[in-house]
Structure formats: structure tokens, C-alpha cells
Amino acid sequence: MFGDLLGNMQQQQEDLQKKLDTVQLSAAAGDGAVKVTVTATQRVVDISIDKTKIDLEDTEQLEDLLTVAFNQALAMAVEAQTVETNNMVKDMMPPGLEGLGGLFGK
């Protein structure tokens, strides 16, 4: 019984990771001067810089904007992971115990 449950849980975890790796989240800073795209597994997939909106000689400004965009995108990735993990846990709960899924996060 528990072997089936644990095997199913492992498969669901693998499926969740595959799903999260396909979810892309983007954040921009400096009115779109920089844009960072990450997956929900926190893998960077793209960085774009709009040269018309930033002075490329001002490296401090560029660094600050990149930091802001990365932090926003990574926060979005963590939130997506939390939501999807909670959904997985809820789906695994036996009928009548769905409310206990909140014990594992939001």
C-alpha cells in the first residue's frame, strides 16, 4: 500500500518538475530597460536589454536594474512552485482531508 503511494508520489514529483520547467516567468525593470525570463524551476532562459532605454556606459544602473528584474522573476518562480506543489499535495489527499494540504504551505 505505502509502496504504491510513495511510487505515485515520486512520479507526481517528477511530473511537477517537468511542468515547472516549462513555465516561463518574466520581470522587467527600468520601464522595460531590462527584462529577465526564468522558468518556475529558477532557470534563467533569457535576458534582454533595451539599449534605447538605458545608458550602457552606466554599469551601476545596469547592475541595479538587472538585480531588480532577477529578484522579481525569481520571486515569481518561487510563488509558482508553491502554488503547484500545494495543488499536487491537495490532489494526493484522500477525500475529506483536502484542507490539510495547507499544512505544507500557503
C-alpha positions as CSV (number, residue, x, y, z in Angstrom):
1,M,0.0,0.0,0.0
2,F,2.6,2.5,1.0
3,G,4.9,1.4,-1.8
4,D,2.2,2.3,-4.3
5,L,1.6,5.6,-2.6
6,L,5.3,6.5,-2.5
7,G,5.9,5.4,-6.0
8,N,2.9,7.5,-7.1
9,M,4.3,10.5,-5.1
10,Q,7.7,10.1,-6.8
11,Q,6.1,10.1,-10.2
12,Q,3.9,13.1,-9.3
13,Q,7.0,15.0,-8.1
14,E,8.8,14.2,-11.4
15,D,5.8,15.3,-13.4
16,L,5.6,18.5,-11.3
17,Q,9.3,19.3,-12.0
18,K,8.8,18.8,-15.8
19,K,5.7,21.0,-15.7
20,L,7.5,23.8,-13.7
21,D,10.4,23.7,-16.1
22,T,8.0,24.6,-18.9
23,V,6.5,27.6,-17.1
24,Q,8.3,30.8,-18.0
25,L,8.0,34.0,-15.9
26,S,9.3,37.4,-16.9
27,A,10.1,40.5,-14.9
28,A,11.2,43.9,-16.2
29,A,12.9,46.9,-14.5
30,G,13.6,50.4,-15.5
31,D,10.4,50.8,-17.5
32,G,11.4,47.8,-19.6
33,A,15.1,48.7,-19.9
34,V,16.0,45.2,-18.8
35,K,13.9,42.0,-18.8
36,V,14.7,38.7,-17.3
37,T,12.8,35.4,-18.0
38,V,13.2,32.4,-15.8
39,T,11.4,29.1,-15.5
40,A,9.4,28.1,-12.4
41,T,12.4,25.9,-11.6
42,Q,14.5,29.1,-11.3
43,R,16.5,28.5,-14.5
44,V,17.3,31.7,-16.5
45,V,16.2,31.4,-20.1
46,D,16.6,34.9,-21.4
47,I,17.9,38.4,-20.5
48,S,17.2,41.3,-22.7
49,I,18.4,44.9,-22.6
50,D,16.7,47.7,-24.5
51,K,19.6,49.9,-25.5
52,T,17.3,52.8,-26.2
53,K,16.1,52.9,-22.5
54,I,19.5,52.7,-20.7
55,D,22.9,54.2,-20.9
56,L,25.2,51.2,-21.3
57,E,28.1,53.2,-20.0
58,D,26.3,53.5,-16.6
59,T,27.2,50.0,-15.4
60,E,26.0,50.7,-11.9
61,Q,22.5,51.5,-13.2
62,L,22.5,48.4,-15.4
63,E,23.6,46.2,-12.5
64,D,20.8,47.7,-10.3
65,L,18.2,47.1,-12.9
66,L,19.3,43.5,-13.5
67,T,19.3,42.8,-9.8
68,V,15.7,44.1,-9.5
69,A,14.5,42.2,-12.5
70,F,16.2,38.9,-11.4
71,N,14.8,39.2,-7.9
72,Q,11.3,39.8,-9.2
73,A,11.5,36.9,-11.6
74,L,12.9,34.5,-9.0
75,A,10.2,35.6,-6.5
76,M,7.6,34.8,-9.2
77,A,9.2,31.4,-9.7
78,V,9.1,30.5,-6.0
79,E,5.4,31.5,-5.9
80,A,4.6,29.3,-8.9
81,Q,6.5,26.4,-7.3
82,T,4.5,26.9,-4.1
83,V,1.1,27.0,-5.8
84,E,1.8,24.0,-8.0
85,T,3.3,22.0,-5.0
86,N,0.2,22.8,-2.9
87,N,-2.1,21.7,-5.8
88,M,-0.2,18.4,-6.0
89,V,-0.5,17.8,-2.3
90,K,-4.2,18.6,-2.4
91,D,-4.7,16.2,-5.2
92,M,-2.9,13.4,-3.2
93,M,-5.1,13.9,-0.1
94,P,-7.8,11.3,0.5
95,P,-11.4,12.7,0.1
96,G,-12.4,14.8,3.2
97,L,-8.8,15.7,4.1
98,E,-8.1,18.2,1.3
99,G,-7.9,21.0,3.9
100,L,-4.8,19.5,5.4
101,G,-2.8,20.5,2.3
102,G,-2.5,23.9,3.8
103,L,-0.2,22.5,6.4
104,F,2.6,22.4,3.8
105,G,2.5,26.0,2.7
106,K,0.1,28.8,1.9
